[in-house]
Amino acid sequence: MKFFIDTANLAQIKEAQELGVLDGVTTNPSLMAKEGITGRNNILKHYVDICNIVDGDVSAEVISTDFASMVKEGEELAELHEQIVVKVPMIKDGVKAIKYFSNKGIRTNCTLVFSVGQALLAAKAGATYVSPFIGRLDDISTDGLNLISDIRLVYDNYQFETQILAASVRHTMHVIDCAKLGSDVITGPLSAIEGLLKHPLTDSGLAKFLEDYNKGN
Ligand code: E4P
């Protein structure tokens, strides 16, 4: 299972990379804006800065919504760095663009996926990753994890190679549940990954080991 971090914050990406378990980064226009990264040139430079920190895939999202512009923008993003994966929204022209990129060997992440049908289309078009947003489904009282489970079933039925990238992961239990359901990747905040570290018996056990060691020294 791959761990991606969902941020455009360079300090957090460095911290996650140093932990040694990071496989990639996802960004989106909102995450870029949150870091104050605006203007095309600054945004493109920021993607390269992220690629230079992390060993792994970096999703860079197109902002165009028509086929021709998506293709132009996606090709420009893909040329920035070999680690770039072009993130394309699940809309009709997006599906066409994913197919185009797939034929050209450009890797894609189909984003804003909220149904099995959308995930099926993304896989048929040849997406490298599909991003079901589980947290946003939970937000509207719809079980996001069910979607992961359903997509896993459909992809396994037909041996689709598209990787399920559980997105909008909000907390550590999402990570664990996605792992149980066979999600290929999760992307979320660093806190969701670091939460996996925590257990009170580890803390009390370590305290006792150190106490006993110190008795004899
Ligand atoms: C996915 O790639 C998105 O960037 C992200 O996971 C959205 O998460 P949010 O619902 O917490 O904004």
Residues whose N, C-alpha, C, O or C-beta is under 5 A from the ligand:
A	BS01	E4P	D6 T26 T27 N28 S131 G135 R136 A167 S168 V169 T187
